[in-house]
């Protein structure tokens, strides 16, 4: 049986977001644990990637409101959004054999 704690307890949650960019050809990756999923933090992450890469690169992201194309102006990166529903890029669909259906 449980018992009531003698001290006040605050039940709450804190979130942490993993921002990750990975090159499928070289395996080179860039990652950051950031406190929020916002356009401001996405812009910071894009700036960090841009400062580390040479040449032109393509960054593909989902349709989150935080993933704004304005973060890419003046960078060596080109931005492309995934379509809202993309079964050919779904890991679950690939495992079940439904990829590309």
C-alpha positions as CSV (number, residue, x, y, z in Angstrom):
1,X,0.0,0.0,0.0
2,X,1.1,3.5,-0.7
3,X,1.3,6.4,1.6
4,X,1.0,10.1,1.3
5,X,4.3,11.9,1.1
6,X,5.3,14.2,4.0
7,X,6.5,17.0,1.6
8,X,4.6,18.7,-1.1
9,X,5.1,17.1,-4.5
10,X,4.7,18.9,-7.8
11,X,3.7,16.5,-10.6
12,X,4.7,17.9,-13.9
13,X,6.5,17.2,-17.2
14,X,9.3,18.9,-19.1
15,X,9.9,18.3,-22.8
16,X,13.0,18.2,-24.8
17,X,13.1,18.1,-28.6
18,X,15.7,16.4,-30.7
19,X,16.5,18.3,-33.9
20,X,18.5,16.0,-36.3
21,X,19.8,16.3,-39.8
22,X,21.5,13.3,-41.4
23,X,23.2,12.9,-44.8
24,X,22.2,9.5,-46.2
25,X,25.2,9.4,-48.5
26,X,28.0,10.2,-46.0
27,X,26.4,9.4,-42.7
28,X,27.4,12.8,-41.4
29,X,24.9,14.2,-38.9
30,X,24.0,17.2,-36.9
31,X,21.9,17.0,-33.8
32,X,20.8,19.3,-31.0
33,X,18.5,18.8,-28.0
34,X,16.5,22.0,-27.8
35,X,13.8,23.2,-25.3
36,X,11.0,24.0,-27.7
37,X,9.8,23.1,-31.2
38,X,9.4,26.6,-32.6
39,X,10.4,28.5,-35.6
40,X,13.0,30.4,-33.6
41,X,14.8,27.2,-32.5
42,X,14.5,25.7,-36.0
43,X,16.1,28.9,-37.4
44,X,18.9,28.5,-34.9
45,X,19.4,24.8,-35.9
46,X,19.4,25.7,-39.6
47,X,22.1,28.4,-38.9
48,X,24.2,25.8,-37.1
49,X,24.0,23.4,-40.0
50,X,24.7,26.1,-42.5
51,X,27.9,27.1,-40.7
52,X,29.2,23.5,-40.8
53,X,28.5,22.5,-44.4
54,X,30.2,23.4,-47.6
55,X,28.4,23.5,-50.9
56,X,24.7,23.2,-51.5
57,X,22.5,20.8,-49.5
58,X,18.9,19.8,-49.5
59,X,17.0,19.6,-46.2
60,X,13.7,17.7,-46.2
61,X,11.2,18.2,-43.3
62,X,7.6,17.5,-42.4
63,X,4.9,20.1,-42.5
64,X,5.3,21.4,-39.0
65,X,4.6,25.1,-38.5
66,X,8.0,25.4,-37.0
67,X,9.7,24.3,-40.2
68,X,9.5,27.6,-42.1
69,X,11.1,28.2,-45.5
70,X,12.2,31.7,-44.3
71,X,14.9,30.0,-42.2
72,X,16.8,29.1,-45.4
73,X,17.1,32.6,-47.0
74,X,20.8,33.5,-47.3
75,X,22.0,29.9,-46.5
76,X,23.6,27.1,-48.6
77,X,20.6,25.0,-47.8
78,X,17.5,24.3,-49.9
79,X,14.3,23.4,-48.2
80,X,11.7,20.9,-49.3
81,X,8.5,19.9,-47.3
82,X,7.2,16.4,-47.3
83,X,3.6,16.1,-48.6
84,X,0.9,15.8,-45.8
85,X,0.5,12.1,-46.4
86,X,3.5,10.2,-47.8
87,X,3.1,6.4,-47.5
88,X,6.3,5.7,-49.5
89,X,8.4,7.4,-46.7
90,X,6.5,5.8,-43.9
91,X,8.6,3.3,-41.9
92,X,5.4,1.5,-40.7
93,X,4.1,1.2,-44.3
94,X,7.5,-0.1,-45.4
95,X,7.5,-2.8,-42.7
96,X,4.0,-4.0,-43.6
97,X,4.8,-4.1,-47.3
98,X,2.4,-1.3,-48.2
99,X,5.2,1.2,-49.2
100,X,4.3,3.0,-52.4
101,X,0.7,1.9,-52.5
